Amino acid sequence: MGRTAHAALALLMLAGCASNTTPQTPKAQASTSPTTERGGAQMVEQTHAVVEVPLSSGNGWICEDKEFTEPLPAFVAKCAHEEGEPMFLMSKVYVVPADQVVPAKRLVDEIYPKNYAKLFERFQITETKPAQIQGHEGVDVFVEAVSGRGPARVHERVVVEGTSVFIITQMGSVKAFEDFADLRARWLAETRFRGLAKN
């Protein structure tokens, strides 16, 4: 059950940002709150935000927040740039029961690859390495893939702290990864999760 819930939620979120890069549709269904749009193309200043990210809607980007209740409680902040080469940036946190906690390395090695296989025509994990979010130890995973629209890349950073899983996802075409390199670096460096103490 634990692995299934992890996989279902992760697939649902990934498919949400990959919908324009792959013809597949996730089978998982979620109960969500109304979407909240982020506007102004500036750093979102929210003192009590579940997730703070360094971008909001504008300049070709469409950004929104969404809260999930099924299959697991979760909160997502995501931005999509769909003009020209597609690029998706997402920061999310979800909570699992204590008996379903899985280490970040195991998520990356065993569970998330099954999701990549459903999203892409083919994929290869090219690298995994230690990484941090707000000083908390986790894992980076880098993926080269092929979708219905051609070559794609995925970079995910995963931290498990207590019963919470914190994930930063970047997904897009190879060209978009290059074009938005600076913004991708900012997204990784400046995303802030309320549930992670800032070490």
C-alpha positions, 0 to 999 in steps of 0.5 A: 500500500505504501509504495502504491500511494507514493507511486500514484501521487508522484505519477499524478504530479509528474503527469501534471507537468508532463501533459504537454510533453507526452501523450500519456495520461495518468490513471491516478485520480486526486481530490484537490482544492481550487487552484490558486494562481500566482501572479506578477512574475515576482518572488512570491512573498507569503509568510505562512506559505506551505511552499515559496518559489522564486517565480509567479505568472508572467513573462510566458510563465503560468504558475499555480498552487494546488492542494491535494487530499488523495491519494495522500495529503500534498501541496504543490507549487508549479510553473509552466512555460509552454511558449516554444520549448516546454519547461516545467518547474514544480516544488511539492510536499506530501505526507505519508503514514509512519509505516509507509515512510521510504528513504529518499534513495529508495524512492529514487532507485525503486519507485520513481523509475516506474513512473518515468516508464509510464510517462515516457516512451523510453528513459535512462537515469544518468546520475544519482547523487547526494543533495540538500534542500534547506540543509536537509540531506537528500538525493538528486536524480537526473533522467534523459528521456524521450516523449511524444514531442522528442527528447526530454530531461528531468531533474528531481531533488528528493528529501524525506524528513519524518513522514513528509516527502519534499520534492523539487522537479524540473522537466522539459525539453533539452533546449529548455533545460539550457535556455532556462539554466539560470532560472532552474538554478534559482528554483533549486536554491530559493524554493522554501518549504515551511515544513523544513527548518532552515539549517 
